[in-house]
Amino acid sequence: MPRARTAILISGRGSNMAALLAAAADPAYPAEIALVLANRADAAGLARAAAAGIPTAVVESRHFPGDRPGFEAAMETALARHGIRLIALAGFMRVLTAGFVGRWEGRLVNIHPSLLPAFPGLETHERALAAGVRLHGCTVHLVSAGVDEGPILAQAAVPVLPGDTPATLAARVLAEEHRLYPAALGWLAAGRVHVAAGRALVDGAAAPDGALRNPQP
Ligand code: GRF
């Protein structure tokens, strides 16, 4: 089966992008990263992608004030030029229109730093600490029209520890993001994800045994 030509969309440092690039460096990985596209020319991840020999493109969202369809049309021109079939959002800080999301339905995936549906939106680690949850984590999901909504492909949970700050908690979650996202994108690219009644199932994926408890009884 040919590898699925995939674009990673970024706005910033691109550590999840780097994790996906590292996974896709294996020719057996089902997705080929054929483009890294940023909505800001100063996204630090662009240099990392270029250093890895990946084609990059910039479509500056600030050049499309109040014109999301125009911004997305420019992105889709770049995506088409590179023959892109799948899109992985990795710290991409623009909300996409329902039209764009509909055109890419089932082929557009995002990573979010919380256990959705808890804490959609920004400042998830601050809000998890304020809420006093004992487990926090990250979610990879297919993108539907609502912000941080759509069928969940995979989640990873981490404990919230006494003395955690947003920074320490973010670092613990981020390490799991870097493991979870390559796995989930690989399942999607391999055609192992099926959505029924708004829920995603992954063919042949193993479930863990036991529970994660915090504190430990
Ligand atoms: C990650 O925490 C991701 O979950 C969120 O934005 C952050 C991007 O970080 N959507 P990076 O650019 O991948 O390092």
Boltz pocket constraint, residues with backbone or C-beta under 6 A from the ligand:
constraints:
  - pocket:
      binder: B
      contacts: [[A, 12], [A, 13], [A, 14], [A, 15], [A, 16], [A, 17], [A, 90], [A, 91], [A, 92], [A, 111], [A, 112], [A, 113], [A, 138], [A, 174], [A, 177]]
      max_distance: 6.0
